[in-house]
Amino acid sequence: METITTRRTVRQYSERAIEQELLNELLSNAARTQTMGNLQLYSVVVTRSAEGKAALAPAHFNQPMVQSAPVVLTICADFRRTTAWAECRKGTPGYDNLLSFMNAATDALLYTQTFCNLAEEAGLGLCFLGTTIYQPQAIIEALHLPQLVFPVATLTVGWPAEEPPLSERLPLESFVHEECYHDPTPSDIDRFYKEKEALPVNREFVRINNKETLAQVFTDIRYTKRDNEALSQGLLEALQHQGFLK
């Protein structure tokens, strides 16, 4: 439990290479995670080359760690392999639909988290890039992903060259609901977010963004309605392009 309770997002890495044997061991062991129907509906594209990282960087808003990390892993929801297997074995696959994408995406994310836990236990540093589904078509093109393969997670991986502070987390009572969901009241919200909003780093975050509250920074600047709607449209178009939506 010590590793998970002290985990940090690492964006700066040393020049030390990740040995192929270690990486393969972690990738292999992560496959023991849960999977729908024991089908392992995921694939991992490993990018080590400078050219490959440069091709991926624009899809991740050119965040520096994409090109500075020794390894970039793109984890994909993959029903292409299972479909090919079925077709080669006289099956009649029917996985060109939203349900199949959700099953494969769930598999891929379970695999991603298991890999993260194993890699951090081995001493590696990681950064999970939430930008993967913001501009998926660019990643699809950079990695030459065929239909029924869709990127859902990206990890930059390397030996840490920093020890950033732990980020805060909401209290247990804010996200655990006994028996049924309990819609939070205004007083609940005050209690759940009191510590988070009082942190000096978050108060400074509000100040430098010229906002009144921390929530406004997220709704008005970081994750706006306009951006969410535009990126959602791109996501739908990419899902259609990859054959998961008719």
C-alpha positions as CSV (number, residue, x, y, z in Angstrom):
1,M,0.0,0.0,0.0
2,E,2.9,2.3,0.5
3,T,3.5,2.7,-3.3
4,I,0.0,3.7,-4.2
5,T,-0.4,6.1,-1.2
6,T,2.7,8.0,-2.2
7,R,2.5,7.9,-6.0
8,R,3.3,11.0,-7.9
9,T,2.8,12.1,-11.5
10,V,6.3,12.3,-13.0
11,R,6.9,14.6,-16.0
12,Q,10.7,14.9,-15.9
13,Y,12.9,11.8,-16.6
14,S,16.6,11.0,-16.5
15,E,18.5,10.0,-19.6
16,R,18.7,6.4,-18.4
17,A,17.1,4.0,-20.9
18,I,14.4,1.6,-19.9
19,E,15.7,-1.9,-20.6
20,Q,13.7,-3.9,-23.1
21,E,13.6,-6.9,-20.8
22,L,12.1,-4.8,-18.0
23,L,9.5,-3.2,-20.2
24,N,8.5,-6.5,-21.7
25,E,8.2,-8.0,-18.2
26,L,5.9,-5.2,-17.1
27,L,3.8,-5.3,-20.2
28,S,3.4,-9.1,-19.9
29,N,2.6,-9.1,-16.2
30,A,0.0,-6.3,-16.7
31,A,-1.9,-8.7,-18.9
32,R,-3.0,-10.6,-15.8
33,T,-5.5,-7.8,-15.1
34,Q,-9.2,-8.3,-15.5
35,T,-10.6,-8.6,-19.0
36,M,-14.0,-9.0,-20.6
37,G,-14.6,-12.6,-21.7
38,N,-10.9,-13.2,-21.3
39,L,-10.5,-11.6,-24.8
40,Q,-7.8,-9.0,-23.8
41,L,-9.4,-6.3,-25.9
42,Y,-6.4,-4.0,-26.0
43,S,-3.2,-3.4,-27.8
44,V,-0.1,-1.3,-26.8
45,V,1.9,0.8,-29.2
46,V,5.4,1.4,-27.9
47,T,7.1,4.5,-29.2
48,R,10.8,5.0,-28.5
49,S,12.1,6.9,-31.6
50,A,12.4,10.6,-31.6
51,E,10.5,10.7,-34.9
52,G,7.6,8.7,-33.4
53,K,7.4,10.9,-30.4
54,A,7.5,14.1,-32.5
55,A,4.6,12.7,-34.6
56,L,2.5,12.1,-31.4
57,A,3.4,15.4,-29.7
58,P,0.9,17.7,-31.5
59,A,-2.0,15.4,-30.5
60,H,-1.0,15.9,-26.9
61,F,-0.8,19.7,-27.2
62,N,3.1,19.4,-27.4
63,Q,3.5,18.7,-23.7
64,P,7.3,18.4,-23.2
65,M,7.3,15.0,-21.6
66,V,5.9,13.4,-24.8
67,Q,9.3,13.9,-26.5
68,S,11.5,13.9,-23.5
69,A,10.4,10.6,-22.0
70,P,12.4,7.5,-23.0
71,V,9.2,5.6,-23.8
72,V,5.6,6.6,-24.8
73,L,2.9,3.9,-24.5
74,T,-0.4,4.3,-26.4
75,I,-2.9,1.9,-25.1
76,C,-5.7,1.1,-27.5
77,A,-9.2,-0.4,-27.3
78,D,-8.7,-3.2,-29.9
79,F,-11.5,-5.3,-31.4
80,R,-9.6,-5.7,-34.7
81,R,-7.5,-8.7,-33.4
82,T,-10.5,-10.5,-32.0
83,T,-12.5,-9.8,-35.2
84,A,-9.7,-11.2,-37.3
85,W,-9.5,-14.3,-35.1
86,A,-13.2,-14.9,-35.4
87,E,-13.1,-14.4,-39.2
88,C,-10.2,-16.9,-39.5
89,R,-12.1,-19.4,-37.4
90,K,-15.4,-19.4,-39.2
91,G,-17.0,-17.0,-36.7
92,T,-19.3,-14.1,-37.5
93,P,-18.1,-11.1,-35.6
94,G,-20.4,-8.2,-34.7
95,Y,-18.1,-5.8,-32.9
96,D,-18.6,-2.6,-35.0
97,N,-20.8,-0.9,-32.4
98,L,-20.7,1.3,-29.3
99,L,-21.1,-1.5,-26.8
100,S,-18.0,-3.2,-28.2
101,F,-16.0,0.0,-28.0
102,M,-17.0,0.4,-24.3
103,N,-16.0,-3.1,-23.5
104,A,-12.6,-2.7,-25.3
105,A,-12.0,0.7,-23.7
106,T,-12.7,-0.7,-20.3
107,D,-10.3,-3.5,-20.9
108,A,-7.7,-1.1,-22.1
109,L,-8.0,1.2,-19.1
110,L,-7.9,-1.7,-16.7
111,Y,-4.7,-2.8,-18.4
112,T,-3.3,0.7,-18.2
113,Q,-3.9,1.0,-14.5
114,T,-2.4,-2.4,-13.8
115,F,0.7,-1.5,-15.8
116,C,1.0,1.8,-13.9
117,N,1.0,0.0,-10.6
118,L,3.6,-2.5,-11.7
119,A,5.9,0.1,-13.3
120,E,5.8,2.4,-10.3
121,E,6.6,-0.6,-8.0
122,A,9.6,-1.1,-10.2
123,G,10.7,2.4,-9.6
124,L,9.7,4.0,-12.9
125,G,7.9,7.3,-13.1
126,L,4.7,7.9,-15.2
127,C,2.4,10.5,-16.5
128,F,-1.0,9.6,-17.7
129,L,-2.0,11.9,-20.6
130,G,-5.7,12.8,-20.5
131,T,-5.3,14.4,-23.9
132,T,-5.5,11.0,-25.7
133,I,-9.2,11.2,-26.5
134,Y,-9.1,15.0,-27.2
135,Q,-7.6,14.5,-30.7
136,P,-7.8,10.8,-31.3
137,Q,-7.7,11.1,-35.1
138,A,-4.2,12.6,-35.0
139,I,-3.0,9.6,-32.9
140,I,-4.8,7.2,-35.2
141,E,-3.0,8.6,-38.2
142,A,0.4,8.8,-36.5
143,L,0.2,5.2,-35.4
144,H,-1.6,3.8,-38.5
145,L,-4.4,2.3,-36.4
146,P,-6.8,0.2,-38.5
147,Q,-10.5,0.1,-38.0
148,L,-11.8,-1.2,-34.6
149,V,-8.6,0.0,-32.9
150,F,-8.9,3.3,-30.9
151,P,-6.5,5.1,-28.6
152,V,-7.8,5.5,-25.1
153,A,-4.7,6.1,-22.9
154,T,-1.2,7.4,-23.2
155,L,1.6,7.0,-20.7
156,T,5.0,8.7,-20.7
157,V,7.4,6.4,-18.9
158,G,11.0,6.8,-17.6
159,W,13.2,6.8,-14.6
160,P,12.3,9.9,-12.5
161,A,14.4,13.0,-12.5
162,E,12.1,14.8,-10.0
163,E,10.1,14.1,-6.9
164,P,7.0,16.3,-7.2
165,P,4.7,16.9,-4.3
166,L,1.7,14.7,-3.7
167,S,-1.5,16.1,-5.1
168,E,-4.5,16.4,-2.9
169,R,-7.4,14.0,-2.9
170,L,-11.0,14.4,-1.8
171,P,-12.1,12.7,1.4
172,L,-13.6,9.2,1.3
173,E,-17.1,10.4,2.1
174,S,-17.2,12.5,-1.0
175,F,-17.1,9.5,-3.4
176,V,-18.3,6.5,-1.5
177,H,-22.0,6.0,-1.3
178,E,-23.6,3.4,0.9
179,E,-26.5,1.4,-0.7
180,C,-27.5,4.1,-3.1
181,Y,-26.2,7.4,-4.6
182,H,-26.6,10.4,-2.3
183,D,-26.8,13.7,-4.2
184,P,-24.5,16.2,-2.4
185,T,-26.1,19.2,-0.7
186,P,-24.5,22.6,-0.7
187,S,-23.2,21.9,2.8
188,D,-21.8,18.6,1.6
189,I,-19.9,20.4,-1.1
190,D,-18.5,22.9,1.4
191,R,-17.3,20.0,3.6
192,F,-15.9,17.9,0.7
193,Y,-14.0,20.7,-1.0
194,K,-12.9,22.8,2.1
195,E,-9.4,21.3,2.3
196,K,-8.8,21.4,-1.4
197,E,-9.9,25.0,-1.8
198,A,-7.8,26.1,1.2
199,L,-4.5,24.8,-0.1
200,P,-2.1,27.6,-0.8
201,V,-1.2,26.2,-4.2
202,N,-4.9,26.2,-5.2
203,R,-5.5,29.6,-3.8
204,E,-2.6,30.9,-5.9
205,F,-4.1,29.0,-8.9
206,V,-7.3,31.0,-8.5
207,R,-5.4,34.3,-8.1
208,I,-3.2,34.0,-11.2
209,N,-6.2,33.1,-13.3
210,N,-8.2,36.1,-12.0
211,K,-11.1,34.1,-10.8
212,E,-13.2,34.1,-7.6
213,T,-13.3,30.3,-7.0
214,L,-11.3,27.2,-7.9
215,A,-14.3,25.8,-9.6
216,Q,-14.3,28.7,-12.0
217,V,-10.8,28.0,-13.1
218,F,-11.9,24.5,-14.2
219,T,-15.2,25.6,-15.8
220,D,-14.1,28.9,-17.4
221,I,-10.5,28.2,-18.4
222,R,-9.3,24.6,-18.2
223,Y,-12.3,22.5,-19.3
224,T,-14.8,24.8,-20.9
225,K,-18.2,24.0,-22.3
226,R,-17.1,25.2,-25.8
227,D,-14.0,23.0,-25.8
228,N,-15.8,20.0,-24.4
229,E,-18.5,20.2,-27.1
230,A,-15.9,20.7,-29.9
231,L,-13.7,17.8,-28.7
232,S,-16.7,15.6,-28.2
233,Q,-17.6,16.1,-31.9
234,G,-14.1,15.1,-32.9
235,L,-14.3,12.0,-30.7
236,L,-17.6,11.0,-32.3
237,E,-16.1,11.5,-35.8
238,A,-13.1,9.4,-34.9
239,L,-15.2,6.6,-33.5
240,Q,-17.2,6.6,-36.7
241,H,-14.0,6.6,-38.8
242,Q,-12.7,3.6,-36.8
243,G,-15.9,1.6,-37.3
244,F,-17.4,1.7,-33.9
245,L,-20.3,4.0,-34.8
246,K,-22.4,3.6,-37.9
